[in-house]
Amino acid sequence: MEPKITPKLNIDKSLDKLDMQIIQAMMMDAEISYADLGKQFFVSGGTIHVRIKKLEELGIVQGKRLAVDLKVLGYDVIAFIGIYLEKSSLYDSVAEGLQKIPQIVRLNYTTGNYSMFAEIVCKDIQQLRFVLHDELQKIKGIERTETFISLEESFARNVRIV
């Protein structure tokens, strides 16, 4: 698995104020129509469409996601796993193995105590146990893990960019 490298953009040259306003508005409400965005920023809906296409081509906008309350769907356990690697050079192969576990929704390569930090969403404690005991243990290169169960998510938000 190749590491994801995001090119550093010179924002002054690639993006203008309108681009940043569009990004911020769509981060707040991805369902807003291009026509409504155009009205909000005093440009045509076509201009918004062209700008969104440009942002997608630059890799800044990477699709649109639906926000779902997983608890309502029966996913009652959110946990975080600190992963210690046998050697840091094993990161890519371990990340590839972790990516195959569908309950892991986010993975970060970190500094500090852990080599990697993963977020996992499960229906119940039994599913969490299965992932920790049966799935993670199969991945070569993991020395040990520490699991933290989330009792409550107080808030989640996007960063304000404008």
N, C-alpha and C positions, 0 to 999 in steps of 0.2 A: 504494500500500500504506500503510495507516494504521499509525503506530507503535503497538506494543503497550504500553499503559499499564496497569500493575498498580496498583490502588488500594492505598494504604497503610492497613492495618487497625490499629485500636487493639486490640492483642492482649489487653489487660486486659479489654476489654468483649466481644470476639468469640469468643475462645478461652479455654478453661480448661485446667487441668493434664491432664485426661483427653484432651482433643483433642490436646495436644502429645505425650502418651505414645503415642496411636494413630498419629499421623503418624510419630514416630520408629520405632516398631515396624514399621510397614508400609514405611518406607524401607529397613529392614534385610531384610525378607522380605515382599514384596508378595503371596505366596501364602498367607500365614497366614490361617486361617479366622476369620470373625467370632466364632464360638463359642470358638476358642482365645484370641483377643484378649480376649474377655469374661472368660474364666477368669483370664487373666493379670492383668487389671485389676479383677477382682471386680465385674463388671457383666454384664448379659445380652448375648447375641449381637445381639438386637434393638436394644439401646442403641448398640452399635458400628455397626450398619447405619445408624441414624438419624444418628449423628455423622459417618460417612463421607459420607452424602448432603449434610449441612450443609457439610462441607469442600469438596465438589465445587461446590455452589451458590455458595460464597464465592470459588471460583476457586483455592483453595489446593491441592486435589488435582485434577490435570489428567490423568486416565487412569492406567492402569497399563501399564508397559512390560516387555518381556521382555529380560533381559540375554543377549546372544549373543556368543560368542567369534568375531569376524569373521575372524580368522586361520584358524580351523578351516574356515571356509566359503570360503577362498581369497582374502580381501581382505588382501593383504600390505603395502599402502602406506597409512600414515597421514601426512598432511602438514598443515602450518599455513601459511596464506597471509596475509601482511600486505598490505593493500590501501591504496594512496594514491589519494584521489579528486582530480579536477580542482578541484572545489569541494565544500565540505561540504554545500551545499544539494542536491547530487545523491544524498545518502544513500538516500532512499526509493526512487528509481528504480533505483539500482544494487542495493539489497537485493532488490527485486522481480525483477531479472534473475538475481541469484545464486540466488534461491530456486528457479528453474526448473532448476538444475543438480542432478541427484539425488545426485551424489557429495559435495556439500557438506552436511554433517550439522549444522553449528553455525555461526552468524554472530553476531558481536558488534560493536557500535558502540563504538569505543574512544578513549581519550586517548593521548597519546604520539606515537610516530613514525608510526603507521598510523591511518587513519580507521576502518578495519574490520579485523577479524581473523576468518578463517574456518578451520574444521577440515574436512578433506576425506578421504574414505576411498575408495581405489581398489584394484582387483584387482592391478594391476601398474604399473610405471613407464610403460609405453606408454599406459595409460588416464590416468594423471596428466598426461602430456605432452599428450594430446588435450584434457583439460579446461583446462589452462593455456594452451595455444596456440590451440585452436580455439573453446572455449566462452567463456573469460574475455575474450578479445580482442574479441568481438562486443558486449560490454556498454559502452554509451556512458557516459562519466563516470569510468571507471577510468584514472588517469594511468599507474600502474605497480604492479607487485606484487613481493613478495619471498616466496620459498617456503622452508619449513623442513621437512625430512623427519624424521619421528620414527624413531629407531632402536629404541626400546623404551619401553613404558609401564610405569613402575615400580609405580604403583598408581592406582586411581580409587576415589573414595568419595563418599558423601553427607556433607553437613555435619551435625554433631551439633547438634540443636536443643533438647534437653531438658537 
